[in-house]
Amino acid sequence: MARVLYLDDDKELVFLLSRALGKRGHAVTAFTDPAAALQAFGEQPHDFDLILTDMSMPGLSGLEFAQKILKIEPQADVIIASGCDDPNWANRARACGVRDVVEKPGTIDALAEVIERLLASQQQREEWS
């Protein structure tokens, strides 16, 4: 089970994805406001195993949000979901420290696979420390 901070400006998608991930055993703390999400993470960064954010949001992009998260906790596992047509944006995101990129629209199964892979990677990193 992962403790996921999820940010997306689409309230309906937040509801649906939070519910679907919850059914898979993950605890989701969802936000539609980047400032509120940053505040929650800043107050308790170790309360979250993964951070999932949309790329395109008004006011603050998912990449900008990820950079702020990584400034607070450089080891945070951040996933960005996007329907962006620019093929280079994913490489830019990874170069900034984003762990993975998920294309939208995607399936819950695809996202769950990414989460499970990152959780396994976290466990390996902890065992090697």
C-alpha positions, -999 to 999 in steps of 0.1 A, spaced: 0 0 0 13 35 -9 4 68 7 -1 89 -24 -4 127 -26 -24 134 -57 -28 168 -74 -50 175 -104 -71 206 -112 -99 183 -126 -122 176 -96 -139 147 -114 -107 130 -123 -94 135 -87 -125 118 -74 -123 89 -99 -86 82 -96 -86 86 -58 -114 61 -56 -98 36 -80 -64 38 -62 -82 34 -29 -98 2 -41 -63 -11 -49 -53 -5 -13 -36 29 -16 -43 58 7 -48 89 -14 -47 124 -1 -61 144 -31 -58 181 -39 -71 204 -67 -51 233 -54 -13 233 -58 -7 256 -28 -27 234 -5 -9 203 -18 25 220 -12 15 231 23 5 195 32 36 180 18 58 207 34 43 200 68 46 162 66 69 152 37 74 117 51 37 110 53 37 103 15 53 75 -4 45 89 -38 35 122 -53 13 121 -84 5 153 -103 -11 164 -135 12 183 -159 -12 210 -172 -28 231 -145 -36 268 -143 -11 288 -123 15 261 -117 25 233 -140 31 198 -128 68 202 -135 69 234 -114 50 216 -86 74 186 -88 104 209 -86 90 225 -54 83 191 -39 119 180 -47 133 211 -32 115 201 1 124 164 -2 150 156 -29 143 118 -26 106 121 -31 91 99 -58 72 121 -81 51 109 -110 37 133 -136 7 125 -157 1 144 -189 -15 144 -223 13 167 -236 21 164 -273 57 176 -268 79 144 -269 107 161 -250 88 172 -220 91 137 -203 129 139 -206 129 174 -192 108 162 -163 131 132 -156 162 155 -158 146 176 -130 143 145 -107 108 132 -116 108 94 -112 83 86 -139 60 100 -165 25 86 -173 8 95 -205 -29 106 -204 -53 94 -211 -41 62 -196 -56 34 -176 -58 29 -139 -39 -4 -144 -10 14 -161 -8 39 -133 -10 12 -107 19 -6 -124 40 25 -122 32 29 -85 40 -7 -78 73 -4 -96 83 27 -77 73 11 -44 95 -18 -52 124 5 -61 119 24 -28 121 -9 -9 153 -18 -27 169 17 -19 160 13 18 175 -22 19 207 -9 4 210 20 28 
